[in-house]
Amino acid sequence: MKFLFASDSFKGTITSEQSIRLLREAAQKVFPCCETYGVPVADGGEGTVEAVIDATGGTMRKVLVSGPLWEKTEASYGVFHENCAIIEMAAASGLPMVPAELRNPLNTTTYGTGELIRDALDAGYRKLAIAIGGSATNDGGMGAMIALGVRFLDADGRELSGIGVDLEKVVDIDTSGLHPAAKDATFTVMCDVTNPLTGLDGATYTFGKQKGGTSEILDQLEAGMKNYAFVIREKLGKDAEHIAGAGAAGGLGAALCVFLQATLKSGIETVLDLINFDELLENVDLCVTGEGRIDWQSAFGKVPSGVGLRCKKKGIPAVALVGGMGNGAENIYDYGILSILPTINGAMEIEEACDRAEELYASAAERMFRMIKAGYNMKNK
């Protein structure tokens, strides 16, 4: 019997690595002669770099960069295999880096994210995966592109710094100084939203409020974003407005596509490809996945759906061990997950469940494997 464990973390309680250990202990208790393999998994959000580095045996690289408000900060990204790098923009341009009282997307920049990309290119990495969730920015990705050598000019020919308020000032773009290695590199953007760059569903009106934007600020940024898209179309001949996912991370999705010819791809699909998940499934009898709470959203780019679909394609049964279930959790059955088992074993407050998370997970894992053994015995009776 060969088991593969590939679970997301249960935020704040069980890490992916802990889940692997607890599942292995439970599996070997019920199936003493079984083989077990575990791989940390994430969906492109928090913890993605760590999961990929753990799974691939890579290392972290530290860089001094500019934060969202130009403050100097140390950020890290992961490197693995021979020429692959994985970057989380939140490490350099994330919303938690900006104090609540200073949040204003007119003033924030993605410049630090561009510095991470530049460092990876300078170091010789040519396959870059970039997770763009959790941004504090709405600069259209100008800051990041400026860090890579692109110049955005105002009506007087002055170079803009690359913050949200600069969107309305752009009249010309000079790409002649773009990092020379960019043309030889491939960029994959981990993005699970399809929002366009502008409009009611675009970068500004959908995500700007949570970054500190008032109604007046959002209107100003939206006008600026439309100007930015117009200049890109006029000067570069590219329609940035209608790329699905262009509005992600305050328009960074658009900049990565326009200036770096990046491909936008589901976060979980990107992660599974990076860790060669399909190869790990060879000769596996059962895969166990999971997340802290499974509900209707889990079918849209979350770990259980990504893992389940890969298992389904190979005819491998998959089950989900989860912290809790919400409305629509059963939708996951259409994505290769055959059963869901919550760790909660009685009525309790959420605080108690979190405090007892490891104990409850271990107990649920053993119950799950005992049920699997019952089915196995029925088959072989």
Secondary structure, DSSP 8 states (H G I E B T S, - for coil): -EEEE----BTTTB-HHHHHHHHHHHHHHHSTT-EEEE-----SSTTHHHHHHHHHT-EEEEEEEE-TTS-EEEEEEEEETTTEEEEETHHHHBGGGS-GGG--TTT---HHHHHHHHHHHHTT--EEEEE--SB---STTHHHHHHTT-EEE-TTS-B----GGGGGG--EEE-TTS-GGGGG-EEEEE------SSSTTSHHHHHSGGGT--HHHHHHHHHHHHHHHHHHHHHH----TTSTTTTGGGGHHHHHHHHH--EEE-HHHHHHHHTTHHHHTTT-SEEEE--SEESGGGGTT-HHHHHHHHHHHTT--EEEEESEE-TTGGGGGGGTEEEEEES--S---HHHHHHTHHHHHHHHHHHHHHHHHHHHHHHT-
